[in-house]
């Protein structure tokens, strides 16, 4: 008998109300959707009162998944459009007793050998690679902006009274503002999506230590939630972990690059993505004229076919080479890392799963 093949991805998630929220209502929600060539994963942190926040988070995730499944175009464009659909779903329900409700939304689309991150608000995405933890998102909040400007330290931001005040969320206006970027994945990568109920309590060093333990995603998510509750559990807590086990080819479309100017309106972002599709149109034109030439000059069809294929391959190889040369390092400096040879499984400060 042949042993079953190792899955390309495994995931685990856990959401918890925390220890200080009155009424026991959890306004966090999470999504893990398997796709033929990967998966769609998301975390939403609702706001606007107990019932409103819970509704907003779940509306956003339902609309996100359905919007992506029904969408057309390249995966980056489909993901951005799905976030816009989630925004409109929240906005249209923000009437009557639900006026003012909203939610953050953080989505990760794994498509073959790449991950695309779509981000609105202050939930966070992290990538553990080679014992180093890289933060993939920047918070859309007032305190985060003060840190970026050098007016506040990370430690001061963690304890600031306005740390939970976001500057960007779904449901605020008809056109969503979001960040969208992607990077190639590697076997052994571990992706974490979490709400601020985890990242505002557990430090990056602690996150790195817990994520580096050789445990399955479900057990690791439990450790993370326990750590946040042990730190006081001031907010709802959500941890979603995705492990990448096998190598896969990088998609042929250009991966969106992370920008320094913050979130962009959806229409501006999509126009930028369409600009990246000019090469696709050029390739289609070459294929069209090659076929046209073969039909009009059949006696030269072999030569025309060879020339057309050669030109197409040259452009494709050249495009990939230029993308690799121009693309900056998408990870930058790690937010935290383990010391070489340090046993990540022996951190006594973190409680074991209950």
WOUR-V467710 format. One line per field, one symbol per residue. ss: DSSP state (~ for helix, > for strand, _ for the rest). phi: phi as a letter, one per 30 degrees, with the letter a starting at -180 (. if undefined). burial: I if it has 24 or more other C-alpha atoms within 12 Angstrom, else O. A space follows every 50 residues. Layout:
BEGIN
ss: ???
phi: ???
burial: ???
END
This chain:
BEGIN
ss: ________>>>>>>>>_____~~~___>>>>>>>>__>>>>>>>>>>__~ ~~~~~~~~~~~~~~~~~~~~____~~~~~~~~~~~~~~~~~~~__~~~__ _>>_>>>>>>>__>>>>>>>___>>>>>>__>>>>_____>~~~~~~~__ ___~~~~~~______>___>______>>>>>>>>_____>>>>>_~~~~_ ___~~~~~~~~_____~~~~~~~~~~~~~~______>>>>>>>>______ _____________>>~~~~~~~~~~__~~~~~~~~~~~~~~~~~~~_~~~ ~~~~~~~~~~~~~~~~~~~~~~~~~~_________>>______~~~____ ____
phi: .cddddddbbbababbdicbddiicccdbbbbcdbeblacbabbbdbjje ddddddddeddddddddddddbjdedddddddddddddddddcdbidcei daadabbbccbhcbbcccbbjbdbcbbcbhibccdcbcdcbddddddddi daddddddcddcdcddcaadjdadcdcbcbabadcbejdbcbcadddcdd ccddddedddddddbdedddededdedddddjhdbdbbbbbbcccbdbdd eddddecdcccidcdeddddddddddcdddddddddddddddddddbddc ddddddddddddddddddddddddddddddcidddaaddeiddddcdddc dded
burial: OOOOOOOIIIIIIIIIIIIOOOOOIIIIIIIIIOOOOIIIIIIIIIIIII IIIIIIIIIIIIIIIIIIIOOOOIIIIIIIIIIIIIIIIIIIIIOOOIOI IIIIIIIIIIIIIIIIIIIIIIIIIIIIIOIIIIIIIIIIIIIIIOOOOO OOOIOOIIOOOOIIIIIIIIIIOOIIIIIIIIIIIIIIIIIIIIIIIIII IIIIIIIIIIIIIOIIIIIIIIIIIIIIIOIOIIIIIIIIIIIIIOOOOO IOIIIIIIOOOIIIIIOOIIOOIOOIIOOOOOOOOIIOOIIOOOOOOOOO OOOIIOOIOOOIOOOOOOIOOOOOOOOOOIIOOOIIIIOOOOOIOOOOOI OOOO
END
